Amino acid sequence: MAEPIRLLFAPGREPERLDRFLAAELTDFSRAQIRKLIDDARVEVAGAAVKASLKLRGGEEILVRPVDPEPIVALPEDIPLKILYEDSDLVVIDKPAGMVVHPAPGHASGTLVNALLHHCRDLAGIGGELRPGIVHRLDKDTSGVMVATKTDRAHQDLAEQFRRHSIRRRYLALVHGHVQRDRGVVDSPIGRHPVDRKRMSGRARRGRRAVTRWEVLRRFDQDRLTWLELTLETGRTHQIRVHFSEMNLPLVADPVYGQPRRARALADPVLRRLVEGLKRQALHARLLGFRHPVSGEQLEFTSPLPDDIGRILDYLDDKYGLAESTRDAVGSWQVDCDEGETA
C-alpha cells in the first residue's frame, strides 16, 4: 500500500502553481504521473480535490495519494547474450543498444537481468530481487561492455571498486559541434532536472559531483562533427550525455538531450540519412577494466564499435581521406593515464 505524501507550501513563499510545486518536490514522479494524480483527484488541498492550475499562496497543506505500484518480478528469459568472459564469480557482457539493464515500470521483461537469470541459474538474490548481480548500468540505448556478479563476495568487492572510482571505463562518442581543444576535463555536478523529472541536469538543486575526461580522436570540421574518447571518473546517470549537451556539443541522435535540428542541418545528404537513421545516441562503452574480486588479477575487456555507429564513422573516414579507421582509433593520452592509475 503506497503511503500518502503530505507537503506544506510554506507561508511567505512566492505564489506558485500546484503542478509546478509538485514537480519540484516529488522527484520520483514524472510530470505526466503528477498530472494524472491531479486529474484522478488523488491530490487534495484542504481536504478537496484540486486542479493543476491552482495557485498556492502560502500555508497550504497538500495531500498526495499515490497509486499502489504494480509488483514487478524479475523472471528468467531465454534472451541471447554476447559473453566476453565468464567464471564462477562474474560474467562480462557486450550489451547491445536497446536493451534495458533491469526491470522497471514499463520494462518488466526483456531486460539484461531477465537474460542473466536464465543464463546464470544461481544469480537470484545477489544485489537485490530486481537487480541481481548488477553493480553498474548502461543506458538502454548505450552499447558496450558491462560486468555482472554471481556471488555476494564478488558483488561487494566490485561495488567497492566502483565507489572508489578505480574501475577503468572508456567510451566513444560522436557529437555535434567543433571541439577546439584536443583534450580536457568536465567537472560539473549532475542531479535530477528541476522541471523535467526524466532528465538529469547540471542545474539541479542537489547535484552530485561528476567528472568526465575527454580527448578528440577525429574532427570532421566540414560537417561540424567530432569523434571523442571519454573516461569516466564518476558514474552519474546520463553523465556523458548531460555534460556534452550542456557544452552545446550534444551526442548525435540523442533522443533526450540531443538537438534534432543539428542533424537536419547536415548539408551532406548521405551523412544526414545515416545520422537520422541512427535510432539511439552515438555512445559506446568501448573498454572496462577492473581487479578480479577473488583472484586479484587485473582484467580488461573491449567491445568493437557496433555497425550502426560504425557505418557513420566509416563514411566520414572515407569522405575525409583518413587512412586509419576510427573504429580502432584510441587517444594517445590513454596510455599515459593508464600507467598512473591504480585499480
C-alpha positions in Angstrom: 0.0 0.0 0.0 1.5 3.3 -1.1 1.8 5.8 1.8 0.1 9.2 1.4 2.6 12.1 0.9 2.0 15.3 2.9 3.6 18.5 1.8 3.5 22.1 3.1 3.7 25.1 0.8 5.4 27.4 3.4 3.9 30.7 4.3 5.7 33.7 2.8 6.7 31.9 -0.4 6.2 33.4 -3.8 2.9 32.1 -5.2 3.3 29.1 -7.4 1.1 26.8 -9.5 0.3 23.5 -7.8 1.7 21.3 -10.6 5.0 23.2 -10.7 5.4 22.9 -6.9 4.7 19.2 -7.0 7.1 18.6 -9.9 9.9 20.2 -7.8 9.0 18.3 -4.7 8.1 14.8 -5.9 11.4 13.9 -7.5 10.5 10.3 -8.0 7.5 11.2 -10.2 7.4 12.4 -13.8 5.3 15.4 -14.8 2.9 13.1 -16.6 2.5 11.0 -13.4 1.8 14.1 -11.3 -0.7 15.4 -13.9 -2.5 12.0 -13.8 -2.6 12.1 -10.0 -4.2 15.5 -10.1 -6.7 14.5 -12.9 -7.6 11.4 -10.9 -8.4 13.5 -7.8 -5.6 12.0 -5.9 -4.2 15.4 -4.9 -6.1 17.4 -2.2 -5.7 20.8 -0.6 -7.7 21.4 2.5 -9.5 18.1 2.0 -10.7 18.8 -1.5 -9.5 17.6 -4.9 -8.0 20.5 -6.9 -6.8 21.4 -10.4 -3.3 21.6 -11.7 -3.5 25.3 -12.2 -4.4 26.1 -8.5 -2.2 29.0 -7.3 -0.6 28.2 -4.0 -0.2 31.4 -1.9 1.4 30.1 1.3 0.4 27.9 4.2 -1.5 25.3 2.2 -1.2 21.6 3.2 -1.2 19.3 0.3 -2.1 15.6 0.4 -0.9 13.3 -2.4 -2.3 9.7 -2.5 0.0 7.8 -4.9 -1.4 4.8 -6.8 -0.2 1.4 -5.5 2.6 0.3 -7.8 2.1 -2.9 -9.7 4.5 -5.6 -8.4 7.4 -6.3 -10.8 9.0 -9.7 -10.7 12.2 -10.5 -12.5 11.8 -13.8 -14.3 14.4 -15.8 -16.3 14.1 -15.3 -20.1 15.9 -17.1 -22.8 17.5 -14.0 -24.4 20.8 -14.4 -26.3 23.8 -12.7 -24.7 27.2 -11.9 -26.1 29.5 -13.1 -23.3 33.0 -11.7 -23.3 34.2 -13.6 -20.2 32.7 -15.7 -17.5 33.9 -17.6 -14.4 32.2 -18.7 -11.2 32.3 -15.2 -9.8 31.3 -12.9 -12.6 30.2 -12.5 -16.2 31.2 -9.8 -18.7 28.7 -8.9 -21.3 28.7 -6.9 -24.6 25.3 -5.2 -24.2 23.5 -4.2 -27.4 21.8 -0.9 -27.8 18.1 -1.1 -27.0 18.4 -3.5 -24.0 17.3 -2.2 -20.6 19.5 -3.3 -17.8 17.0 -4.2 -15.1 13.1 -4.4 -14.8 11.3 -1.2 -14.1 7.8 0.2 -14.7 7.3 -0.1 -18.5 10.1 -2.6 -18.8 9.1 -5.7 -16.8 10.7 -8.1 -19.3 13.3 -8.4 -22.0 16.0 -6.8 -19.8 19.6 -7.8 -19.2 18.6 -9.1 -15.7 16.0 -11.4 -17.3 18.6 -12.8 -19.6 21.2 -13.2 -16.8 18.7 -15.1 -14.6 18.3 -17.6 -17.4 22.0 -17.8 -18.2 23.2 -17.9 -14.5 20.8 -20.2 -12.6 22.2 -19.2 -9.2 22.1 -15.5 -9.7 18.8 -14.7 -7.8 19.3 -12.6 -4.6 22.7 -11.2 -5.4 22.3 -7.4 -5.2 18.5 -7.4 -4.8 15.5 -9.1 -6.4 15.1 -6.7 -9.4 18.8 -6.1 -9.9 20.6 -9.4 -9.2 24.3 -9.2 -10.0 24.1 -5.6 -11.3 26.8 -3.4 -9.9 26.6 -0.7 -12.6 24.5 0.1 -15.6 24.5 1.5 -19.1 21.6 3.5 -20.5 19.1 1.5 -22.6 20.4 2.9 -25.9 24.1 2.8 -25.0 26.0 -0.2 -26.2 29.2 -1.8 -24.8 30.9 -3.7 -22.0 29.2 -4.4 -18.7 30.1 -6.7 -15.8 27.6 -8.6 -13.5 28.4 -10.6 -10.4 27.4 -14.2 -9.4 28.3 -14.1 -5.7 27.9 -11.8 -2.7 31.6 -11.6 -2.3 32.2 -10.5 -5.9 29.3 -8.1 -5.8 30.5 -6.3 -2.7 34.1 -6.1 -3.9 33.2 -4.8 -7.4 30.7 -2.3 -5.9 33.5 -1.0 -3.7 35.8 -0.6 -6.7 33.1 1.4 -8.4 32.7 3.6 -5.2 36.5 4.2 -5.2 36.4 5.1 -8.9 39.2 2.6 -9.6 37.3 0.9 -12.4 38.7 1.9 -15.9 35.9 2.9 -18.3 36.4 4.3 -21.8 33.6 5.4 -24.1 33.4 6.5 -27.7 31.0 9.3 -28.7 30.2 11.3 -31.8 29.0 14.8 -31.0 27.6 17.8 -33.0 30.0 20.7 -32.9 33.6 21.6 -33.2 35.7 20.8 -30.1 38.7 23.2 -30.3 41.0 21.8 -27.6 42.5 18.3 -28.1 41.6 17.1 -24.6 40.0 18.4 -21.4 38.0 17.6 -18.2 34.4 18.4 -17.4 33.9 18.7 -13.6 30.3 19.7 -13.1 27.7 18.3 -10.7 24.7 16.4 -12.0 21.3 15.8 -10.5 17.6 15.5 -11.3 16.4 18.2 -13.7 14.4 20.8 -11.7 11.4 20.6 -14.1 11.7 17.5 -16.3 12.0 14.6 -14.0 13.1 12.2 -16.8 16.2 14.2 -17.4 19.3 15.0 -15.5 20.9 18.4 -15.4 23.9 20.4 -14.2 21.4 23.0 -12.9 19.9 20.6 -10.4 19.2 21.9 -6.9 21.1 19.0 -5.3 23.6 17.7 -7.8 26.5 15.3 -7.1 30.0 15.8 -8.5 30.5 14.3 -11.9 33.9 14.2 -13.7 34.4 13.3 -17.4 37.7 13.3 -19.2 37.7 13.6 -23.0 40.1 13.6 -25.9 39.5 14.4 -29.6 40.1 11.4 -31.9 38.8 12.9 -35.1 37.5 16.3 -36.2 35.1 16.3 -39.2 35.1 20.1 -39.5 33.2 20.4 -42.7 30.2 18.6 -41.1 30.8 20.1 -37.6 31.1 16.7 -36.0 33.7 15.5 -33.5 34.7 11.9 -32.6 35.7 11.6 -28.9 37.1 9.2 -26.4 35.8 9.7 -22.9 36.9 8.4 -19.5 34.5 8.5 -16.5 35.9 9.2 -13.1 32.4 9.1 -11.7 29.3 7.3 -12.8 26.3 9.6 -12.6 23.1 8.9 -14.5 23.4 10.2 -18.1 26.7 11.8 -17.2 28.3 12.0 -20.6 25.1 12.9 -22.3 24.4 15.8 -19.9 28.0 17.1 -19.8 28.3 17.4 -23.5 24.7 18.7 -24.2 25.3 21.5 -21.7 28.6 22.4 -23.6 26.4 22.7 -26.7 28.1 19.5 -28.0 25.1 17.1 -27.9 25.6 13.5 -28.8 24.5 12.6 -32.3 20.9 11.2 -32.3 20.5 11.5 -28.5 16.6 11.3 -28.1 16.6 13.1 -24.8 19.5 15.6 -24.7 20.1 15.9 -28.5 19.1 18.6 -30.9 17.4 17.1 -34.0 17.8 20.4 -35.9 21.6 19.8 -35.9 21.0 16.5 -37.9 18.6 18.2 -40.2 21.1 20.9 -40.9 23.8 18.5 -42.2 24.4 19.5 -45.8 25.7 16.1 -46.9 22.5 14.1 -47.8 24.2 10.7 -47.4 25.6 11.7 -44.0 22.2 13.2 -43.0 20.4 10.0 -43.9 22.9 7.9 -41.9 22.6 10.2 -38.8 18.8 10.3 -39.0 18.7 6.5 -39.3 20.6 6.1 -36.0 17.9 5.2 -33.6 19.9 5.8 -30.4 22.6 8.2 -29.1 26.1 7.7 -30.7 27.7 6.4 -27.5 29.5 3.2 -26.9 31.2 1.7 -23.8 34.4 0.6 -25.5 36.5 -0.6 -22.5 36.0 -1.8 -19.0 38.9 -2.7 -16.7 38.9 -3.8 -13.1 40.6 -6.1 -10.5 39.1 -9.5 -10.3 37.2 -9.6 -6.9 38.6 -13.0 -5.9 41.9 -13.7 -7.8 43.1 -10.1 -7.7 44.1 -10.3 -11.4 43.8 -7.1 -13.5 41.2 -7.7 -16.2 40.4 -5.6 -19.2 37.7 -6.1 -21.8 36.8 -4.2 -25.0 33.8 -4.1 -27.3 34.1 -3.4 -31.1 32.1 -0.4 -32.4 28.6 -1.6 -33.4 27.7 -1.4 -37.1 25.0 1.4 -36.6 27.6 3.9 -35.4 30.4 2.2 -37.4 28.7 2.9 -40.7 28.7 6.7 -40.0 32.3 6.6 -38.9 33.4 4.6 -42.0 31.6 7.1 -44.3 33.3 10.0 -42.6 36.7 8.3 -42.8 36.3 7.8 -46.5 35.0 11.3 -47.0 37.9 12.9 -45.2 40.5 10.5 -46.6 41.6 9.2 -43.2 43.8 6.1 -43.6 43.2 4.8 -40.0 39.7 3.6 -39.2 38.1 5.5 -36.4 36.6 2.2 -35.3 40.0 1.3 -34.0 41.4 4.7 -33.0 42.1 5.5 -29.4 43.5 8.5 -27.8 47.3 8.7 -27.1 46.7 10.2 -23.7 45.0 6.9 -22.6 48.4 5.1 -22.3 49.9 7.8 -20.2 46.8 8.0 -18.0 46.6 4.2 -17.6 50.2 3.9 -16.4 49.5 6.2 -13.5 46.2 4.6 -12.4 45.7 2.1 -9.6 42.8 -0.3 -9.7 
